[in-house]
Amino acid sequence: MNKKEALKILIEHSFLLSKEIKEKLLLKIEVMSEDQIDALGKFLAQEKSKAIESFDETEKQYEEIIAELTSSDK
């Protein structure tokens, strides 16, 4: 996978970017400079990394809440 393909996936999966901004960025990928691709890619990769870290830290609480809400005892 090349950098442009990876950036496309990161843009599509971003939760910080609005749908409108995602659409605009996806149209601009082919004309972005290597530096622009790298900068945006690093930012969006950090977003994903931080989200995973955050989830790992709260996973036990998440599992407890889901178990409570889906319990057939209630």
Residue pairs with C-beta under 8 A, 6 or more apart in sequence:
3 34
3 37
3 38
3 41
4 29
4 30
4 32
4 37
6 41
7 29
7 37
7 40
7 41
7 44
8 26
8 29
10 40
10 41
10 44
10 45
10 47
10 48
11 17
11 22
11 25
11 26
11 29
11 40
11 44
12 22
12 26
13 48
14 22
14 44
14 47
15 47
15 51
16 47
17 25
25 40
29 37
32 40
55 62
68 74
